[in-house]
Structure formats: structure tokens, C-alpha cells
Amino acid sequence: MQSIPANGYPIHFGENGYEFLNHLLSAHKYSSIFVVADTHSNEFCVPKFLPYLATEIPIEIVEFESGEGSKNIDTCVQIWNILTELGADRKSLIINVGGGVVTDLGGFVASTFKRGIDFIHVPTTLLAMVDASVGGKNGVDLGHLKNQIGVINVPQMVLIDTTYLETLPQNEMRSGLAEMLKHGLIFDKPYWEQFLDLASVDFADFDALIFRSIEIKNEIVMQDPTENGIRKALNFGHTLGHAIESHFLESENKTTLLHGEAIAAGMILESYLSMQKQLLTREEYAQIKYVITDIFGQIDFESEDIEPILELLIHDKKNEYGNIQFALIDGIGKIKINQHTDNELIIEAFLDYKS
């Protein structure tokens, strides 16, 4: 599969990706390599990854606990201390092997250790392949607030090897699918239409769908690396989705949602806002709601959940001058950024979601 040139780094695929990786290791003459993984990816993916490394450079594995709950500054401090104790220097390299939490956190650790050392992403989940590892965003949560602390800093390369997906539970695969659906809705209507009947999708060709999803995100990021304009399109479904994810993360009586599960609900809610602003027809909205609900089911919202979710919108990192900013779809395959709405319409969207 052809490599994709991104903004200052390449995205390589499959077996060829390891050849590029080993060439990079040889060319840069790194002093040491630190493989950052969580407990899940260290058990299932790192043993597969390490034999591909053709290098005499010393390798250390740095592991942290799996899950969104580890994506915080405390985990970063632990890893910074481990790097220091093991003698990491400015010529060390971090290779992040894992899902979105690993690539987000590992990229942030690398970007800030000794004012920045090189890093590589090897995403092992669908979500990380099509979203988290592409685009240069690295960061951690602040309490239950998603991605409040971070930097935009690109890796040396991203290596996509879809055989890692064989280690993934079905709900994690579905979580990544949400971002693929989003890419179709905001940018490529024919791509979206390939998912209208998921049962008919030939998963032997799923690599091609993943490739196109990465292409779409990369095309948008290349136009606007620092998110001052069109890159905001990628936030479709995420303004409400992140608030929902944060609310379920902090509520003791709620089951924590996977990122894609929250974003799926966010896309339905924000499609409703798009329809009410006459950007989307009722038929288009009905199609979006049916397809996403058919794949993800419905989140069980109680009436008392809505107010705290609305309060969390105030902390959304995309807000400017105190205004909540939405990216809404302007017909399937197009987007309008910097859209505002009121709480009454958002509450109405939640009521429609439950109907």
C-alpha cells in the first residue's frame, strides 16, 4: 500500500513500513529506544512488534495501566521519571505502540521531555489508526476534561499495520468505526455510502477503507495543521461527544463509554442541530441517525444527565470568546465550522435522540 506524505512526516503501511522504520533508526543513530505501551498493547502487540526492529540500539519498554483513566499528567510524570532513571537523552527515541491513549500520551511525553525528543507512532487500534495517531495532536486529560493539556507536534513517522487489529475486541473495533463514519459525513459522501449497509461491507477490503479514512483526515490536516480553520471540521460530533464522554467518565453510577461510542451519539445530536439550522434535510438526518444507531445502539440518557453535559460544554477546548463552537454538516460530505446554537436546541436534540 502506497505511503501517504503528511505534514512533515510519512505514514507507512504494512510490511514495508518496518523497512522504513529500520532505515530511520539507522540514519538517525539514536542513543536508546523506549517503547511506550499500556498493559494491553504490551501483552498483545509489543511481542509482535519487537522482532521487526533490526537494530543494536538498546531498547527499554515503559508500560502504564490501560484505559482513559491513565491519560493524565500523573502518568506523564511517572514516565518522565522512568526515562530519567534509565538515562534517556536528547538523542533517545520513543516509539508509542498502542491505541489512542498511548499515542496521545506518549507523543506528549516525548514532545516535552528535555524540550522534545523524536517519537514514532505504531497505532494498534482502529481508532488510533484512522484518527489519534494522524495529525500531530498529543496530550492528556485534565481530570475528566478531555485533551485539555497538549501540544501539536508531529512524529518522525506513523506505521499502520492492520494485523494488530486481530488483537482487538469487537467494541474497540466499533469505536474506531465512528471516526471513519465521521470522515465520510464531513468530506466524502461516496465513502459514507459504503457504510450504509454494514453487513455488505467486504472486510477483506477493510484495509482500503482504513486507508481512505486516513487520507481524508490527512488531507484536512495538511490544509490547516494548527486548527485555525478547516481542521475544525474534524470536530464534528466531538463537541457534544466529548462532553458526554467526560460526564460518563466522572459519574460513579455510569458505565464509562469508549471514545467512539460517545462520538457516535455526538454525531447524531449534532446532525439534528444541522437539520434544525437547515443545513441538512430531514431525510439525510434520518439516514444518519438510522445508520449510526444500527451500529452503536443508543446510550441511555436520563433527564438529569443533560444539564451536567451542557455545563461541560463550557470547558470545550474549541470554544472562543466564551462561545461554544460547533462543526455542523452542510449536507452529507460537506461542513460548516464555527457554528453557534443555544441550549434549548441542544436539549431538543437529546429528546429527539431518545425518540
MOBEL-V952934 format. One record per pair of residues at least 24 apart in sequence whose C-alpha atoms are under 10 Angstrom apart, sorted by the first residue. I is the first residue (numbers start at 1). J is the second residue. Records with the same first field share a line. If there is no record, write none. Layout:
BEGIN
I: J / J
END
This chain:
BEGIN
1: 207 / 208 / 211
2: 211
3: 158 / 159 / 160 / 211
4: 158 / 211 / 214 / 215 / 218 / 219
5: 157 / 215 / 218 / 219 / 222
6: 134 / 135 / 136 / 154 / 157 / 158 / 215 / 217 / 218 / 219 / 221 / 222
7: 134 / 135 / 136 / 154 / 155 / 218 / 219 / 221 / 222 / 223 / 224 / 225
8: 136 / 153 / 154 / 155 / 156 / 157 / 222
9: 120 / 134 / 135 / 136 / 154 / 155 / 156 / 157 / 158
10: 134 / 155 / 156 / 157 / 158 / 159
11: 121 / 133 / 134 / 155 / 156 / 157 / 158 / 159 / 160 / 214 / 215 / 218
12: 122 / 157 / 158 / 159 / 160 / 161
13: 158 / 159 / 160 / 161 / 162 / 207 / 211
14: 159 / 160 / 161 / 162 / 163
15: 52 / 159 / 160 / 161
16: 159 / 160 / 161
17: 122 / 157 / 158 / 159 / 160 / 161
18: 49 / 52 / 53 / 54 / 159 / 160 / 161
19: 52 / 53 / 54
20: 157 / 159
21: 52 / 53 / 54 / 120 / 156 / 157 / 158 / 159
22: 52 / 53 / 54 / 55
23: 54 / 55
24: 156 / 157
25: 53 / 54 / 55 / 56 / 57 / 93
26: 54 / 55 / 56 / 57
28: 91 / 92 / 93 / 118
29: 55 / 57 / 91 / 92 / 93
30: 57 / 58 / 89 / 90 / 91 / 92 / 93 / 118
31: 57 / 58 / 59 / 87 / 88 / 89 / 90 / 91 / 92 / 93
32: 56 / 57 / 58 / 59 / 60 / 86 / 87 / 88 / 89 / 90 / 91 / 92 / 93 / 94
33: 57 / 58 / 59 / 60 / 61 / 88 / 91 / 92 / 93 / 94 / 95 / 118 / 119
34: 58 / 59 / 60 / 61 / 62 / 83 / 86 / 88 / 92 / 93 / 94 / 95 / 96 / 119
35: 59 / 60 / 61 / 62 / 63 / 93 / 94 / 95 / 96 / 97 / 98 / 106 / 119 / 120 / 122
36: 60 / 61 / 62 / 63 / 64 / 79 / 94 / 95 / 96 / 97 / 98 / 102 / 103 / 105 / 106 / 107 / 109 / 121
37: 61 / 62 / 63 / 64 / 65 / 66 / 95 / 96 / 97 / 98 / 99 / 101 / 102 / 103 / 105 / 106
38: 62 / 63 / 64 / 65 / 66 / 67 / 70 / 96 / 97 / 98 / 99 / 101 / 102
39: 63 / 64 / 65 / 66 / 67 / 98
40: 64 / 65 / 66 / 67 / 98 / 99 / 167 / 168
41: 66 / 96 / 97 / 98 / 99 / 102 / 123 / 124 / 125 / 164 / 167 / 168
42: 66 / 97 / 98
44: 98 / 124 / 164 / 166 / 167 / 168
45: 97 / 98 / 122 / 123 / 124 / 163 / 164 / 165 / 166 / 167
46: 96 / 97 / 98 / 122 / 124 / 164
48: 163 / 164
49: 97 / 122 / 161 / 164
57: 92
58: 92
59: 93 / 94
60: 86 / 94
61: 94 / 95
62: 94 / 96
63: 102
64: 102
66: 98 / 99 / 101 / 102
67: 99 / 100 / 101 / 102 / 258
68: 100 / 101 / 102 / 140 / 141 / 144 / 146 / 249 / 256 / 257 / 258 / 259
69: 101 / 141 / 143 / 144 / 249
70: 101 / 102 / 105 / 140 / 141
71: 100 / 101 / 102 / 104 / 105 / 106 / 139 / 140 / 141 / 142 / 143 / 144 / 146 / 147
72: 101 / 105 / 139 / 140 / 141 / 142 / 143 / 144 / 146 / 147 / 148 / 149
73: 105 / 108 / 109 / 139 / 140 / 141 / 142 / 143 / 149
74: 140
75: 105 / 106 / 109 / 140
76: 105 / 106 / 108 / 109 / 110 / 112 / 113 / 139 / 140
77: 109
79: 105 / 106 / 109 / 110 / 113
80: 109 / 110 / 112 / 113 / 114
81: 113
83: 109 / 113
84: 113 / 114
88: 113 / 114 / 117
89: 113 / 114 / 117
90: 114 / 115 / 116 / 117 / 118
91: 116 / 117 / 118
92: 117 / 118 / 119
93: 117 / 118 / 119 / 120 / 156
94: 118 / 119 / 120 / 121 / 155
95: 119 / 120 / 121 / 122 / 155 / 156 / 157 / 158
96: 120 / 121 / 122 / 123 / 124 / 133 / 158
97: 121 / 122 / 123 / 124 / 125 / 159
98: 122 / 123 / 124 / 125 / 128 / 129 / 133 / 164
99: 123 / 124 / 125 / 126 / 127 / 128 / 129 / 132 / 133 / 172
100: 124 / 125 / 126 / 127 / 128 / 129 / 130 / 131 / 132 / 133 / 138 / 176 / 259
101: 128 / 132 / 133 / 138 / 139 / 140 / 141
102: 128 / 132 / 133 / 138
103: 128 / 129 / 132 / 133 / 134 / 136 / 137 / 138 / 139
104: 128 / 132 / 133 / 136 / 137 / 138 / 139 / 140 / 141 / 147 / 150 / 151
105: 137 / 138 / 139 / 140 / 141 / 147 / 150
106: 138 / 139 / 140
107: 133 / 136 / 137 / 138 / 139 / 140 / 150 / 151 / 152 / 153 / 154 / 155
108: 136 / 137 / 138 / 139 / 140 / 149 / 150 / 151 / 152 / 153
109: 138 / 139 / 140 / 150
110: 138 / 153 / 155
111: 138 / 139 / 150 / 151 / 152 / 153 / 154 / 155
112: 150 / 151
116: 153
117: 155
118: 154 / 155 / 156 / 157
119: 153 / 154 / 155 / 156 / 157 / 158
120: 154 / 155 / 156 / 157 / 158 / 159
121: 154 / 155 / 156 / 157 / 158 / 159 / 160
122: 157 / 158 / 159 / 160 / 161 / 164
123: 158 / 159 / 160 / 161 / 162 / 164 / 165
124: 159 / 160 / 161 / 162 / 163 / 164 / 165 / 166 / 167 / 168
125: 160 / 161 / 162 / 163 / 164 / 165 / 166 / 167 / 168 / 169 / 172 / 173 / 175 / 176
126: 160 / 162 / 164 / 165 / 168 / 172 / 173 / 174 / 175 / 176 / 177 / 178 / 179 / 180 / 210
127: 172 / 173 / 174 / 175 / 176 / 177 / 178 / 179 / 180 / 259 / 260
128: 160 / 176 / 179
129: 158 / 159 / 160 / 161 / 162 / 165 / 176 / 210 / 211 / 213 / 214
130: 160 / 176 / 177 / 178 / 179 / 180 / 183 / 209 / 210 / 211 / 212 / 213 / 214 / 215 / 216 / 217 / 218
131: 176 / 179 / 180 / 183 / 213 / 214 / 217 / 218 / 234
132: 176 / 179
133: 157 / 158 / 159 / 160 / 214
134: 158 / 214 / 215 / 217 / 218 / 221
135: 214 / 217 / 218 / 219 / 220 / 221 / 222 / 224 / 225 / 226 / 231
136: 221 / 225 / 226
137: 225 / 226
141: 246
143: 246 / 249 / 250
144: 242 / 243 / 245 / 246 / 247 / 248 / 249 / 250 / 251 / 312
145: 242 / 243 / 245 / 246 / 247 / 249 / 250 / 312 / 313 / 315 / 316 / 317
146: 242 / 243 / 245 / 246 / 249 / 315 / 316 / 317
147: 242 / 316 / 317
148: 315 / 316 / 317
149: 317
151: 226
152: 225 / 226 / 227
153: 225 / 226
154: 225
160: 210 / 211 / 214
161: 207
162: 206 / 207 / 210
163: 207
171: 258 / 260 / 261 / 296
172: 258 / 259 / 260 / 261
173: 260
174: 258 / 260 / 261 / 264 / 295 / 296
175: 257 / 258 / 259 / 260 / 261 / 262 / 263 / 264 / 296
176: 210 / 258 / 259 / 260 / 261 / 263
177: 210 / 213 / 260 / 261 / 264 / 292 / 295 / 296
178: 237 / 259 / 260 / 261 / 262 / 263 / 264 / 265 / 267 / 292 / 295 / 296
179: 213 / 217 / 234 / 236 / 237 / 259 / 260 / 263 / 264 / 267
180: 209 / 210 / 212 / 213 / 214 / 216 / 217 / 260
181: 213 / 264 / 267 / 288 / 291 / 292
182: 213 / 217 / 233 / 234 / 235 / 236 / 237 / 238 / 263 / 264 / 267 / 329 / 333
183: 212 / 213 / 214 / 215 / 216 / 217 / 220 / 233 / 234 / 236 / 333
184: 212 / 213 / 216 / 332 / 333 / 334
185: 236 / 267 / 271 / 288 / 328 / 329 / 330 / 331 / 332 / 333 / 334 / 335
186: 216 / 233 / 234 / 235 / 236 / 327 / 328 / 329 / 330 / 331 / 332 / 333 / 334 / 335 / 336
187: 216 / 217 / 219 / 220 / 233 / 234 / 329 / 332 / 333 / 334 / 335
188: 212 / 213 / 216 / 332 / 333 / 334
189: 331 / 332 / 333 / 334
190: 332 / 333
191: 216 / 333
192: 288 / 332 / 333
193: 332
195: 291 / 292 / 295
196: 287 / 288 / 290 / 291 / 292 / 294
197: 291 / 294
198: 291 / 294 / 295
227: 318
229: 337 / 338
230: 327 / 335 / 336 / 337 / 338
231: 327 / 337
232: 318 / 325 / 326 / 327 / 335 / 336 / 337 / 338
233: 326 / 327 / 328 / 329 / 334 / 335 / 336 / 337 / 338
234: 327 / 335 / 337
235: 263 / 267 / 318 / 325 / 326 / 327 / 328 / 337
236: 263 / 266 / 267 / 270 / 271 / 326 / 327 / 328 / 329 / 335 / 336 / 337
237: 262 / 263 / 264 / 265 / 266 / 267 / 268 / 269 / 270 / 271 / 326 / 327 / 328 / 329
238: 262 / 263 / 264 / 265 / 266 / 267 / 270 / 316 / 318 / 326 / 327
239: 263 / 266 / 267 / 270 / 312 / 313 / 316 / 317 / 318 / 319 / 324 / 325 / 326 / 327
240: 265 / 266 / 267 / 268 / 269 / 270 / 309 / 310 / 312 / 313 / 316 / 326 / 346
241: 265 / 266 / 267 / 268 / 269 / 270 / 309 / 313
242: 266 / 309 / 312 / 313 / 316
243: 308 / 309 / 310 / 311 / 312 / 313 / 314 / 315 / 316
244: 299 / 301 / 305 / 306 / 308 / 309 / 310 / 312 / 313
245: 309
246: 308 / 309 / 312
247: 305 / 306 / 308 / 309 / 310 / 311 / 312
248: 305 / 309
251: 305
254: 300
257: 299
260: 296
261: 292 / 295 / 296 / 297 / 298 / 299
262: 296 / 299
264: 289 / 292 / 293 / 295 / 296 / 297 / 298 / 299
265: 289 / 292 / 293 / 296 / 297 / 298 / 299 / 350 / 353
266: 349 / 350 / 353
267: 292 / 328 / 329
268: 292 / 293 / 349 / 350 / 352 / 353
269: 345 / 346 / 347 / 348 / 349 / 350 / 351 / 352 / 353
270: 326 / 327 / 328 / 329 / 346 / 349 / 350
271: 327 / 328 / 329 / 330 / 331 / 332 / 349
272: 328 / 329 / 345 / 346 / 348 / 349 / 350 / 352 / 353
273: 326 / 328 / 329 / 339 / 340 / 341 / 342 / 345 / 346 / 348 / 349
274: 326 / 327 / 328 / 329 / 330 / 331 / 335 / 336 / 339
275: 328 / 329 / 330 / 331
276: 345 / 349
277: 328 / 330 / 339 / 341 / 345
278: 330 / 331
279: 328 / 329 / 330 / 331 / 332 / 334 / 335 / 336
280: 328 / 329 / 330 / 331 / 332
281: 330 / 331 / 332
284: 331 / 332
285: 331 / 332
288: 332
289: 353
293: 353
298: 353 / 354
299: 353 / 354
300: 354
301: 350 / 351 / 353 / 354
302: 350 / 354
303: 347 / 350 / 351
306: 346 / 347 / 350 / 351
307: 343 / 347
310: 343 / 346 / 347
END
